[in-house]
C-alpha cells in the first residue's frame, strides 16, 4: 500500500498546471466554431478575420502591421498567418504578401487615429472553404439594431506574466456602445471583472449573431479590437495582460474598444473589389476561383500559380509588447503597437505547459524522500 501511495505522489508531480484564457476565458472546443478567425504569427501576434478566399484577404488592426517593414520591400518574407484549427500547432500556415493600412490611421508626428485602426492583408495562397475555413460578414451601416450579446476570441496572453494561449480562447461580452455607420468606436464589457483581452488579442473580431431570412442566426463581425480602457501594463518591458486601475469596484470597469467595421465598408470595398452588399451579406458565398475578373487592388491567383504544398509550422515568432501607457494618465489607451524583439519564443515553449524540475524541485525532493522512507518501512514490516 505504501508503494502505491508513493506512486500516486509522483503522479501528482507530473500533472500540468491549468492554463486559462484571454484572461479568464474558455478554450474553444471545436475548430468549426470560428472558422473565419486567423492568427497573425508575424510581424506581431494578432487576430484577424477572413473576408475573401481568392484573392485571399484578411482584416486586422492597423497597429499589428503599421510599424514594421512592408513585405514587398524584403528579400525574405517572414510574415504569415495561421488558421483552420483551434490548436496553433495544427494551423495551416499562409505567408502574408501585402497589406494596406487605412490612410487615416497614421497622422502627423507619429500620432495615430484609433478610429481607423484597420488594415487589409493579402495572403499568398488562395483559401479553400471548409467547415474550418470560412468568411464572415461585416455589420451593415444600415442595421441600427445591433444585438447586445457578443463574443471575443484570441490567442493573446492568458494572464499577467503568463504565456500566450495555444488553444483559441473566447469570452462573452456585452456591447455598451455602438452607432452603425459612424466612426465612433464600438465598446464592450465583460460581466466579470477578471475577464479581459490581453496583448496578442489586437485585431480580433467582436462577433454577434444576426437573424437571416430563413430564421437562422449567422455570425457577423461588428468591430476589430483596437484599445482597452481602464487598465495599465504591470511590466511595460514585458507586456502580457493589463491590470485594472480600479481593483476595488465590484462592477466591471474595463472597456474593450473596437474599430467600427460598419464605417469602413466603402474603403474595404474600394480596395478589394468586394461590393458593400457582398461584405455585409452573411449568406454571400464568395468565389474561391475568381482570377482576373476580380476588381480592386488585388487579383485572384490562377491555378498554375497555386502552391498545393500547404505546410503547418510548429514555430511562432512572438514579440514582446511595447506599452505606451502611463499609469498616471488613465485617459490614455492601453493596447498599443507590439514591437519585435531579438528575444523570441516558440510555441512549444511559450504556449504549452512545460514541466520544469527546477521549478518543482522542492516537491520532487520531498517525493523522493517519501519513496525512500516508504521502502524502508516496507522492509522493516517485512522483517517483523
N, C-alpha and C positions, 0 to 999 in steps of 0.2 A: 504493500500500500504506500509506504514511504517513497518507494521508487517512482510510482505513478504521480504522486504529489509533486515530486521534483520535476518530472517531465512536464507537468501542467504549468509549473512556474516558468520553465524555459520557453514554453509556447507563448506565454503572456509577453515575454520579452520581444518576440518576433511579430507581434500584432502591429500593423501600421497605424500611424496616427491619422485620424479622420481629417480630411481637408475639406473645408466648406467653400462657399460661394463667391459670386460677385461681391459683396461681403454679406455673409449670412444668406446667400442664395441657395438654390437647389440644383442638383445635377439634372440635366435634360436626359431623359431615358431613351428617346427614340430619335434616330438621325433624320427621320422624316418630319419631325415637329417643326423645325425651322429650316427647310431646305434652301431658302433664299439667303441664308446667313453665310458670310465669308469672313475669314480672319486674315488680315494683313500681317504677315510674319516679318516683313521687312519692307520699307525702311523702319517702321515702328509697328509695334503690336497694337492693332486697332481692329474695330469691327467694320462691317460694310454689308451691303445688300446687292443682290443680282437684279438688274432690270432688263438685261438683254443677253441672249445666248450667242448670236452671231450677227454683228460683232459682239464679242463678249465684254459687257460693260458692267461695272460695279460703281456704286455710290459710297462715299465715305466722308469723314470730316476733312476739311482742308488742312487743318494743323497736323494731320497724320502724314502728309506728303510735302507740305509747302516749304519746309525748312531744309530740304536735302537736295542734292544734285539730281537733275532730271535724267531718267534712263537713256534718253536719246543722246545725251552728251557723254555716255560712259562706254568704254570698250567692253567691259564685263558687267552685265546687269545683275545686281544682287537682289532685286526686288521681286516679291512673289506674294501670292495669296494661297490659302488653303481652304478647302470646302468639301462637302459630301459626307461628312461623318462628325459625330459629336466628339469623338476622341481625336485630338490633334495628331497623334502618332499615325492615324489611319487616313489623314487628309489626302486628297488629290491636290498636287501642287501645280500651280499655273503661274508662269512669270508675268510680271507687270511690265508692259512695254511703253505705256504712255499715260499721262494724266493731265487734267486741266482743272486748275483751281479757279473758283468763281472770281471774276475780275474785281468785284467789290470787297473781297476778303482782305487783301493786303492794302494798307493805307500808307500815307507818308510817314517817314521817320520810324519805320519798323512797326507801326501800330497795326492792329488787325480789327476787323469788324466781325464779332461773333455771330451776327445775324446772317452772315453769308459764309459761315464756316462749312463749306461743302466742296467736294471735288469729284470729278468724273474720272474713273480709272478704267483703262482698257487693258485686257489681258491678252496673252499671246495666242492661246488656243481657244477655239470655239467650245462652248459648253454643250453637253448632251443632256437634255432634260430627262429627269427620272424622279422617282419618289424622294430622292435625297438631294436633287439639284433642281431648283425651280426659280422663277422670277416672282417678285412681289409688286403689287400695285402701290401707287402713291396716293395720298389723300387729295381729293379734288378741292380746288378753291371754291367750288360752288356748293359743297356739302358743309353746311354750317352746324349741323347737329352731330358732333363727334361723340362717340362713346367715352365714358369716363374711366373705364377699366382698361388697362393696357399691360403689356409685358415688355420687359427689358432683358436682353441677354448679352453675354460676352465671355471672353476668355481672360479678362483682366485679373489683377492681383486679388487674392482671396481674403487677405487681412493685412493689417499693418505688419510689415517685415516678414510676410509670408509669400510663397511663390505664386506665380500665375496659375490659373486653372488649366488642367489638362483636359478635363471634360467640360463641355459647354455648360454654363450656368445661366439660370434665369430667375427673375423675381417679378411679382406683380407690383404695379404702381397705379396710383390714381392721378389722372390728368387734372391739374388745378387751373391751368391757363392755356387757352388755345383760341386763336382767331384765324379762321381759314382765309387764305389769300393775302395775308398781311405779313410784314417782315418780323413782327413780334415773335419772340422765342416761344416755343411750346414748353410748358413747365409741368413737372410731375413729381409726386412724392410717394414714398413708401409709407405704409401704415405702421411700420415698425422702425424704431429709431436706429436699430443696429444694421438695417439693410441699406446699402448704398452702392453706387457704381464706384469703380476704382480706376487707377491708371491702367491702361490697356483696354478699357471699355469704350474709349472715344470712337465715334463713328458708328457705334451700334444703334440699331433702329428701335424706335418706340412703336410697338405693333398693337393695333386694335383689330377687333373682328367687325366686319361690315356685312350687313344683310344684303344679299343679292337677289336677283329676280326670282330665282327658283326657291326662295325661302331659306336657303342655307347661309352660313356665315363663312367668309373668307378673310384671310389676313390682309391688312393694308398698313403701310408704313406712314406714320404721321410726322416723324422727325428723326434726326440723327444726333446722337449725344455729342454735345459741344462743351458744356461747362457744368460745374457743380457749385452751388452757392451754400454758404453757411459752414464751410469746412476749411481746414488748412492741412499742410503736409507736416507730419510728425518729424520726418527727417528729409529735408529738401534735397540732400545729396543722394538719397536713395528713396525716391518717392514710390510708395506702394499703394496703400489705401489712405484716404484722408481721415482726419479726426474732426469731429464736430466742435464748433466753438461753444455751443450751449450743451453741456453734459448733464445739466440738472433738470431740464424740461422733460416732462412726461409725454408731451406731444412731439411728433416729428418736426424737426427744424431744417432738415437738409432738402434742398431743392435741386432736382435734376433738370437741366436746361438743354433743349434740343433745337437745332436749326429747323425752321418751319418748311417742310418739303412742299406744301401747297403753294408757297410763294416762289418756289424755284422751278416750277413746271415749264414755263416758257423757255428759260435758259437751258434746261436739260433737253427739251425738245429741239431747240435750235442747234445744239451742239451734237446731238446723237442721231437726229433724223427720225426718232420715235415721236409720234404725234402726242399731243397732250391727252387726247381721247384714249389712246392706247396706254399711256403711262398710268392713267387713273382707273382703268377698267380691270377689275380683279379676274374677269373671265377671259381677258385677251390672251391668246396663245401666240407668242412671237415666233416667227420663222427662224428655225435654227440653221438654215442654209440660205440666207438672204443675198449673199455675194454682193455684186456691184450695184444692184438696184437699190441697196440701202442708201439713204441720203445722209447728209450731215458730214461731220468731220471725219468719221471713221467708217471704213468699208468693211464688209464681211470678208471671210477667208475662204478661198477656193479649196476644194477637196484636195488638190495636189499639194497645197501648202500646209495641210494639217499634219502635225506630228502625232501619230497614234500612240506613241510610247509615253503615256502619262504616268509619271513615277510618283510614288509617295516618299516624302523626305521625313526622316526622323530628327533632323537638326533644325533648330529655330534660333535665329538671331534676335535676342531680346535686349533692347537698350534700357538704360535707366531713365527715370523721369527727371525732367528739369523744371521744377516748380517755380513759377514767378509770383507765387502767392506770399504775402506777408501777413503774419498773424495779427498785427496791429492795424490792418486795413481790411476789415470784414466785408467791405463793399466790393472788393475785387473778386475776380473769378478764379477758380482753382485749377481745373484741368487745362493745363497749357500744353504747348508742343513738347513731345518727347524727343530727347536727343540721343543719338547713338554714341556709345562709349567704346573704348578699346576693350573693356572687360565685358564679355558676353556670356550668357548662359546657353545651355542646350536644354531641349525639352526633357531629356531623360533625367537631368539633374535638378531642373527648376520646377518641373510640373508634376513630378511623381514623388511619392513618399519614399525616401531612401533611408534605410536603416543604418545608423551610424553608431558603431560600438563605442566610440569616444563619448558621444552624447549620452549614451545609456550605460556607460561603464560602471557607475556605482551599483545599479540594479543587476547588471550582469555578474559583477564580482560577488554580490550577495547570493545570487543564484548558484554560483559555483561552490561557495562555502556551504550552502544548504545541501548541495548534492553530496559533498564530501562527508558532512555530518550525518546525512541520511544513510550513506553507505556504511559508516562506522557503527551507527545504531543498529542497522540491519545485521551487521556481522556479529555484534555483541549479543543481540537477541537470538541469533542462530546458535551461538555457543551455549547460551543458557537454555 
